[in-house]
Amino acid sequence: MLRKKEHLFFDLDHTLWDFETNATETLNELYFRYQFDQLFNASTSANFISVYTENNHRLWNLYHHGKIDKPTLRKLRFADTFTALGVEPALFPLQFEEEYLAICPTKTHLFPNTHETLSYLKEKYTLHLISNGFKEACEMKLQRSKLAPYFKTVVISEVVGINKPDHRIFNYALTHSGAEKEQAIMIGDNLDADIRGAMRAGIDAILFNPKRVAPPTDVKLMITDLKELQELF
């Protein structure tokens, strides 16, 4: 199955760029800067970040499937967090959101072995990126984390106007890259958006599963560390 592969397509957030670590670091800084410890009567940011993360995942899933737009996602992830924590959403300072959007993409925590693995693969294959992230954030992450040079093409759903798992963004990425389906493989963490989306488009896929959650039966290939790609390829 892997013998014919020439083009490797990667997801960005939660696959290469460690979204949870970068977001947690940013939110913790802003939590105390905006005196949320007093607002929520909680001396640590742990519960705020946990509730926010749950809301953010839920809303991103809706965004993937076109059920909400970008402004709605950005508005509700903090408003819903305030509501869940028993604080009136109107008290949320809008400047907090602006600072979060400015700071978080500048963080550079990556999953272990990211640069090592991409450097190895780039010598043998053509690498590409497909992200459902927002244009300005994706570009900043790629630049600040020094990931941009690895990829021949970068497809961002906000620019294309189609989100993963819609098969059309995968078809667009193939056309944009000059790859045939049988030459391509998708590597990502999101079972729905990355793996099943690619498979529905006729592209093989590898699930990145660092938390080692038991995969469903339709997952044919899985890794728990990016370094495993060096063994597969």
C-alpha positions in Angstrom: 0.0 0.0 0.0 2.8 2.4 0.8 5.1 1.4 -2.0 3.5 3.6 -4.6 3.3 6.7 -2.4 5.1 9.8 -3.6 3.0 12.6 -2.0 2.5 12.9 1.8 -0.3 15.2 3.0 -0.2 16.4 6.6 -2.7 18.0 8.9 -1.3 20.9 11.0 -3.0 21.4 14.4 -2.9 18.4 16.7 -0.7 16.5 14.2 2.5 18.6 13.9 1.7 21.8 15.8 0.8 20.9 19.4 -2.4 22.9 19.7 -3.3 21.8 23.2 0.1 22.8 24.7 0.3 26.1 22.8 -3.3 27.0 23.6 -3.0 26.0 27.3 0.2 28.1 27.7 -1.5 31.2 26.1 -4.7 30.8 28.1 -2.8 30.5 31.3 -0.9 33.7 30.7 -4.1 35.6 29.8 -6.1 34.1 32.7 -4.0 36.0 35.2 -3.4 39.0 33.1 -7.1 39.6 32.9 -7.6 38.6 36.6 -9.9 35.7 35.8 -8.7 34.1 39.0 -10.8 36.8 40.8 -13.7 36.7 38.3 -14.1 32.9 38.6 -12.9 32.7 42.2 -10.3 30.1 41.2 -6.6 30.4 41.9 -5.6 28.3 39.0 -6.6 28.3 35.3 -7.1 24.5 35.1 -10.9 24.4 35.2 -11.3 27.4 32.9 -9.0 25.8 30.3 -10.6 22.4 30.6 -14.1 23.8 30.0 -12.8 26.0 27.2 -11.1 23.1 25.5 -14.2 21.0 25.6 -16.3 23.8 24.0 -13.6 24.6 21.5 -13.5 21.0 20.3 -17.3 20.8 20.0 -17.5 24.1 18.0 -14.6 23.1 15.7 -16.4 19.9 14.9 -19.5 22.0 13.9 -17.2 24.3 11.8 -15.6 21.3 10.0 -19.1 20.3 8.8 -20.1 23.9 7.8 -22.7 24.2 10.6 -21.2 27.4 12.0 -18.9 30.1 10.6 -15.6 31.5 11.8 -17.1 34.5 13.7 -19.6 32.2 15.5 -16.9 29.8 16.5 -14.7 32.5 17.9 -17.6 34.2 19.7 -19.2 31.1 21.3 -16.1 29.2 22.5 -15.5 31.8 25.2 -19.2 32.8 25.7 -20.2 29.2 26.3 -17.2 28.8 28.7 -18.4 31.7 30.7 -21.9 30.3 30.8 -20.7 26.9 31.8 -18.7 28.4 34.7 -21.7 30.4 35.9 -20.5 33.9 34.8 -22.5 36.2 32.5 -20.9 36.0 29.0 -21.3 39.8 28.7 -18.5 40.1 31.2 -16.0 38.5 28.8 -13.4 41.2 27.7 -13.2 41.2 23.9 -9.5 42.2 24.2 -8.8 38.8 25.7 -9.9 37.1 22.5 -7.8 39.5 20.4 -4.7 38.8 22.5 -5.3 35.1 22.4 -5.6 35.2 18.6 -2.4 37.2 18.4 -0.3 35.2 20.9 -1.3 31.6 20.4 -0.1 31.2 16.8 3.3 32.5 17.8 3.9 29.6 20.1 6.2 26.9 18.8 5.5 23.7 20.7 5.5 20.8 18.2 4.9 17.1 18.7 8.1 15.1 19.4 10.2 14.3 16.4 8.3 16.7 14.1 11.4 18.4 12.5 13.4 15.2 12.5 10.7 13.2 10.7 9.8 15.9 8.2 13.4 16.4 7.3 13.8 12.7 6.7 10.6 12.5 4.6 11.4 15.5 2.5 14.5 13.8 1.2 12.4 11.0 -0.3 8.8 12.4 -0.8 7.0 15.5 -1.7 5.2 16.9 1.3 2.0 18.9 1.4 -0.3 20.4 4.1 -4.1 20.5 4.3 -5.5 22.5 7.3 -8.9 23.5 8.4 -7.3 26.3 10.4 -7.7 30.0 9.7 -5.4 31.6 7.1 -3.6 34.1 9.3 -3.1 31.7 12.2 -1.9 28.9 9.9 0.6 31.1 8.2 2.0 32.4 11.5 2.3 28.9 12.9 4.2 27.6 9.9 6.5 30.6 9.9 7.2 30.8 13.7 7.6 27.0 14.1 9.9 26.8 11.0 7.6 24.3 9.3 6.9 26.2 6.0 10.1 25.0 4.1 9.1 21.4 4.3 5.9 21.8 2.2 5.6 22.2 -1.5 1.9 23.2 -1.3 -0.3 24.4 1.6 -4.1 24.2 1.3 -6.0 26.2 3.9 -9.8 25.5 4.1 -10.6 29.2 4.7 -8.9 30.2 1.5 -10.4 27.4 -0.6 -13.9 27.8 0.9 -14.2 24.0 1.7 -13.5 22.2 5.0 -12.2 18.7 5.6 -13.9 16.2 5.6 -15.5 17.4 2.4 -14.0 15.3 -0.4 -13.7 18.4 -2.6 -10.9 19.9 -0.5 -8.9 16.7 -0.9 -9.5 16.7 -4.6 -8.4 20.4 -4.7 -5.3 19.5 -2.8 -4.5 16.7 -5.3 -5.0 18.9 -8.3 -3.0 21.7 -6.7 -0.1 19.3 -5.9 -0.2 17.4 -9.2 -0.6 14.1 -7.3 -2.7 11.1 -8.3 -4.9 9.5 -5.6 -2.9 6.3 -5.6 0.3 8.3 -5.1 -1.1 10.2 -2.1 -1.6 9.5 1.6 -3.0 11.7 4.4 -1.6 11.9 7.9 -3.7 13.5 10.6 -5.2 13.2 14.0 -8.9 13.8 13.4 -10.7 10.6 12.6 -13.6 12.3 10.8 -11.9 15.3 9.1 -8.5 13.8 8.2 -8.9 10.0 8.0 -12.5 9.3 6.9 -12.5 12.5 4.8 -9.4 11.3 2.9 -10.7 7.8 2.5 -14.0 9.0 1.1 -12.0 10.9 -1.4 -10.2 7.7 -2.4 -7.0 8.6 -0.6 -5.2 6.3 1.9 -4.7 7.7 5.4 -2.7 7.2 8.6 -4.2 8.2 11.9 -1.8 10.0 14.3 -3.0 8.9 17.7 -0.5 10.0 20.4 -3.0 9.4 23.2 -3.3 5.8 22.1 -7.1 5.7 22.0 -8.4 2.4 20.7 -9.1 3.1 16.9 -12.2 2.0 15.1 -12.0 -0.9 12.7 -12.0 1.2 9.6 -8.6 2.7 10.5 -6.0 0.7 8.5 -2.9 2.4 9.6 -2.1 4.2 12.9 1.0 5.8 14.5 1.4 7.1 18.1 4.7 9.0 17.4 5.7 10.8 14.3 9.0 9.0 14.3 7.1 5.9 13.2 6.7 7.4 9.8 10.4 7.0 9.3 10.0 3.3 9.7 6.9 3.1 7.4 8.5 5.2 4.7 
